[in-house]
C-alpha cells in the first residue's frame, strides 16, 4: 500500500459533523462524479472511500444507492467500486452547491465560510483528485489534479486562506495544484488530522533534514580542506622562491619561524600551524598572527619582482 493510499484511508477513519460531511461531498461530486440528467455516478478504487461516500449520501439524503463492483484485470487485478444515484438528483446538486440555476457549475469560495467547512472540502478534493509522494522514496510532493484551470485555481485560493502556498501548472490536458514544501505538506496532513501519517512523514523529514545537514557540513569540511591544501602548496612555492633568491634573511625572526613550520607542515590550517608553533617554540601566536606573517612574505616577493622589472 502506498503512502498516499494510507493517508487517504486514515482520513476516512475519522467521522465528521453534518456540515463537514456536506462540504466533503460537495468536493467529491464536483471533481469525481459523472453528472447526467437522471443519474450521478461516482467511481472509486478504494473500498473505504467508496463506503464513506455511500454512508454520507445515505445519511444526508436518505436515498437508495446502487453499488456495482467490477474487477479490472489490466496491468494488475483490482476492484472498482461504482456508486449510482438515481434519486433526488437536483436536490443533491443544489444542496451541495454544485449547480446554480440547475445548469451552471458553481465553485463559490464565499459559500464555505467556516474553517471546518473548508478543511472538509479540501479533504474531499484530496480523497478524489489528490496524491502525495512517499518522503522515504522521493522528494516532497502533494498534488490535486483537475480537468479545468478554474478548479485548480479554486483549490489554490482555498489553500491560501490557510496560508498554504500552492502553485498551478498545466500537465497534458489537465491542471495540477501542487505543493513541494515539506513543512507545508506536513501542515496539510496535520490539518487532515491524520496523526499516524503525520508521525511517519515527520520522522522521515527529520531524518532527511539531519542527513542533508551532515552532508552539507561534510562538503564544507572537504572544501575547507581543499582550500587549506591549495593555500599551503602556494605558500611552499613562495618560500622556495625566497630561498632561491636569498630573500629569507630580509624577514624578521618570527616570520622565519612561521615559514619554517609551514615548510614542515604544508597541509596544516592557520589554526593548526599556530597551535604547533606555540607548543614547540617560545613564540605564542594565533591564527591572525600566522596570516600577518604570510602577508609580510607576499609583500617582500612583490617588492622584489617590482624592483627586478
Buried (B, 14 or more C-beta within 10 A) or exposed (E): EEBBBBBBBBBBEEEBEEEBBBBBBBBBBBBBBEBEEEBBBBBBEBEBBBBBBBBBBEEBBEBEBEEEEEEEEEEEEEEEBBBBBBBBBEEBBBBBBBBEEEEEEBBEEEEBEEEBBBBBBBBBBBBBBBBBBBBEEEEBBBBBBBEEBEBBBBBBBBBEEBEBEBEBEEEEEBBBBBBBBBEBBBBBBBBBBBEEBBEBBBEBBEEBEEEEEEEEEEEEEEEEEEEBBEBBEEBBEBBEBBEEBEBBEBBEEBBBBBBBBBBEBBEBBBEBBBBBBBEEBEBEBBBEBBEBBBEBBEEBBEEBEEEEE
